Amino acid sequence: MLLIERLRHGESIEELDQPEALQSVFAYFAEQLFRQSSDEVQRMLLQLAFMPRFTEDEAHALTGMEESRRLLEMLYRRHLFLDRRKGTQPAYQFHALFHAFLRHLAGESMSPTVQAGVSRRAAQLLEESGQMEEAMRLFLSSGDVPAARTLILREAPRLIAQGRWQLLVDWVGELPQGEAAQDRWILYWLGCARIPLNPQEARTNLERAYELAVEHKDGVCELLAAAGMVHAYMLEYVAYRPLDRWIPVLEKVFEDGPGFPSLEAELNVQSALLAALAYRNPTHPAITECVKRLFELVHTGADVTARLSGALYLTLYGGVSGPSVVADRAAPILRSLIDHPEVSALNRAFGWFVLSYYYLLSYSIPQCEHASMRSNE
C-alpha cells in the first residue's frame, strides 16, 4: 500500500525498486514489527535473512537457538511476512520486501566479520540442501574462495552434462580477479564449459590448463585437457590436423600412471583418442585397444552423457575410417541413449547427426531422413 501511494504521487514503476523509494517500506517494517520484537527474535531474523528459504532444522543449525522452531511458528501464525510451504520438512520464506529489509538491516547492524561468518554458515547449509547457486553467491560474498572453488569443481561435471555451461562460466567469472588464471582444474572446467559456446576460446583455456598440468606433473589433468582440445575441434568440425599434437598425449592412457577419478573421466579420454585416431591415423596400433575399452565403458554405470559420447565416437569411427562392424555394433547403443532426459540438447543433436551419417552409409534412407530431422530439432 505504501508503494501504491507513491505511485499516486507521480513516481514511476521503475523508481519504486530504488533504495530511496523503499525507505518508507523499511521504516514501516522497523517500527511496526522489528523493534517491537524481542532481542532474541531480532537476532534470529537477521541471521535467517541470509537464507532464501529454510527449514526448521536449518534455522536451528544457522542460529543455534533452541527456541527457533517455536519462534518461527509464532511469526507464521501472526502472519508477519513469513510464508510456509508444505513438504517433507516445511520450508519457510520471508516476503520479498521484508527479506530485503532484513538484509539491509543486517548490513547496517552487523560487523563485516559477523556477516561473513553467518553468510559462510548459511552457504554450507544451502550446499547441503542442494541449493548450489544460492550457496555460491554466499561463499563469494563472505570471501570464502576455497569453498567456492570446491563447489565449482564438484558441480562442474553435472552442470556441463545438463547443458548449463553459462552458469559455470559465470561462477568462474565471479572468482577474484586472477584466481582462475593459475588454477589448472578451474581452467579445465572453464574450457569444457566454453566448448559449446566458443570452441576457440575454450581451446585457449584448455591449452593453459594443459601447460599448468605438465608443470605440476598432474597426469590426469594433462589427459583431460588434451581430450577437451580434441572435443573442441570435433564440435567445430572444420580442422583436424591440429589433432596430431594431442594423440601422443592421449596415448598415455594406456601407460601405468595415476588412475582416473571416475569412469566418466576415462570415457572422456578414450572417446577423444578414438576421435583423433579416426580422423588422423586410423591404422594406429592403439586403436584396437581403444575400441575394446570404449565398448566396455559404455556398458558401465557411468553418467549417460559420457556413455553417449563413447557410443557416438565408436559409431563415427566405424563410419568414417574403421570397420563398419564397429558402427553396426555401436549405433544401437547410441540410439538407446540419445533420448535420455539427462542428455543435453547439444549432445542429442550431435548424436542424431552421427546416426544420420551412419544410416546414410548403411543405405537406410528413411532412418537417415528421420535422424536428420531430429538433429535439427
Salt bridges, closest charged atoms under 4 A:
GLU5 OE1 - ARG8 NH1 3.34
GLU5 OE2 - HIS9 ND1 3.55
GLU11 OE2 - ARG6 NH2 2.79
GLU31 OE2 - ARG35 NH1 2.48
ASP57 OD1 - ARG69 NH2 2.55
GLU66 OE2 - HIS60 NE2 3.52
GLU67 OE1 - ARG70 NE 2.44
GLU73 OE2 - ARG77 NE 2.49
GLU73 OE1 - ARG84 NH1 2.62
ASP83 OD2 - ARG85 NE 3.69
GLU108 OE2 - HIS104 NE2 3.30
GLU127 OE2 - ARG154 NH2 2.63
GLU133 OE2 - ARG164 NH2 2.70
GLU134 OE2 - ARG53 NH1 3.81
ASP144 OD2 - ARG120 NE 3.23
GLU155 OE2 - ARG154 NE 3.58
GLU155 OE1 - ARG158 NH2 2.34
ASP183 OD2 - ARG149 NE 2.42
GLU201 OE2 - ARG194 NH1 3.48
GLU207 OE2 - ARG245 NH2 2.65
GLU211 OE1 - ARG208 NH1 3.30
ASP218 OD2 - ARG184 NE 2.91
GLU222 OE1 - LYS252 NZ 3.45
GLU236 OE1 - ARG203 NH1 3.01
ASP244 OD1 - ARG280 NE 2.72
GLU251 OE2 - HIS284 NE2 2.56
GLU266 OE2 - ARG293 NE 2.78
GLU296 OE1 - ARG293 NH1 2.94
ASP339 OD2 - ARG335 NH1 3.26
ASP339 OD1 - ARG348 NE 3.93
ASP339 OD1 - ARG374 NH2 3.01
GLU377 OE1 - ARG374 NE 2.96
